[in-house]
Amino acid sequence: MSRFRPFRAYRPRPELAGRIASPPYDVISSEEAREMAKGNPTSFLHVGKPEIDLDPSVPLYDDRVYAKGVENLRRFIAEGILEKEPQPCFYVYQQRMGDHVQAGLVGLCSVKEYEQGLIKRHEHTRKDKEDDRTRHVMEQNANAEPVFLTYRAVPAIDEIVDRARSCDPVYDIVTDDGFGHTVWVVADEEDMAALSRLFAEKVPALYVADGHHRTAAAVRTGQALRARHGSGTGEEPWEYFMAVVFPHDQLQILDYNRVVKDLGGLSPEEFLRRVSERFEVAEAATARPEGPARFGMYLGGRWYRLAARRGTYPEGHPVLGLDVSILQNNLLGPVLGIADPRTDKRIDFVGGIRGTAELERRVKEGWAVAFALHPTSLDQLMAVADAGEVMPPKSTWFEPKLRSGLLVRLIEE
């Protein structure tokens, strides 16, 4: 079962929604956030990245940064920039990117179900990032930015979501990147009860799609407040956290590509010879790989097609059969000497939203070689999580990203 319950969100007045909505804290730098929020005192970046309101010399993890985030969130509420919903509700959050449309439900998910492995993850997290975001959540007393979860689609849930989408939305905005963000309120008592029941009966597990650090921070906050207040009924507000949950058949994962600074001392000719030991190599007219276990490689101003040779990877293995693993274990590691892509400064990662032209640009600017990968699928992601495994770093790039500030949840009131 999956516990899923409504809540009373703080949300912007409709005329302010477009100015408040901002990218999540972890997809832009402090410098980019400062520029983006310039002249806009209602941007939610003042809450998610409050260092933008301090001198750039102030360290990112300084006490003043966390205090400024608390101050800004309280100001948003005190000034009526964010207003409290009169009753607990669910919300439908739809995103549009070109022809792609995905619609998720916003509600509260269970800390205990994460602890029990019923909310499944597929990535490791870094303690320093967890610590930072946990402190933001604790001091703000808020789930200021939603977690991004997915579940195996249930037609009966889709029917309720589609019925809500047939009504007038409370927000319908287009952000600077051209993506649409639309929100509806689901306040009907029967619909809310049906949604909670359907998740309990038809959704055996939820999966973290994007935002593993946000999820970990929300759970750690719940655990800390549980310890502070003592064990209760399990229905206390800190036993839940805000999330957007999308059916798996609506989401898209883009490719997550790689660029490498040098050829590890090899000449281009020797490098190609070494690569051909484990891959079939041919010049290609296009950059995009045709399917799994195939890669585009940009070297010396031209594209090559790489096809992994049979027997070089365990087909069907949930982790070792992923394209990111095939490339790492057969080329990046043994040929280029990149043993740990998480820490090696010779490798960088390029989200598929930037296109393969970005890979060409990076090589022309001095990087030695670039690799275009086939996107990981949602089925692969869930298979890894179901097996209790984790993916290699930088395996998935979800797009479009959730916008922050449209729905905020205070934990203790």
Protein Blocks (a to p, Z undefined) as FASTA:
>chain_A
ZZddddddddddfklmmmmpccdfklccfklmmmmmgopakbcklmmmmmlmpcfklcfk
lmklmmmmmmmmmmmmmnomaccdfbdcdddddddehjbccddddddddfklmmnopacc
fbdcdfklmmmmmmmmmmnopafbccdddddddfklmmmmmmmmmpccfbdcddfkopac
dddddfbfklmmmmmmmmmmmmmbccdfbhplmmmmmmmmmmmmmmmnopaehpafklpc
cdddddfklpccdddddddfbgnhpafklmmmmmmmmpccdddfbfbdfbehiacddeeh
iacdddddehiacehiaklmpmklmmmmmmmmmmnopablmlmmkbccddfklojmlmmm
mmmnopabdcddddddfklmmmmmmnopacdehkbccdddddehjaccdfbZZ
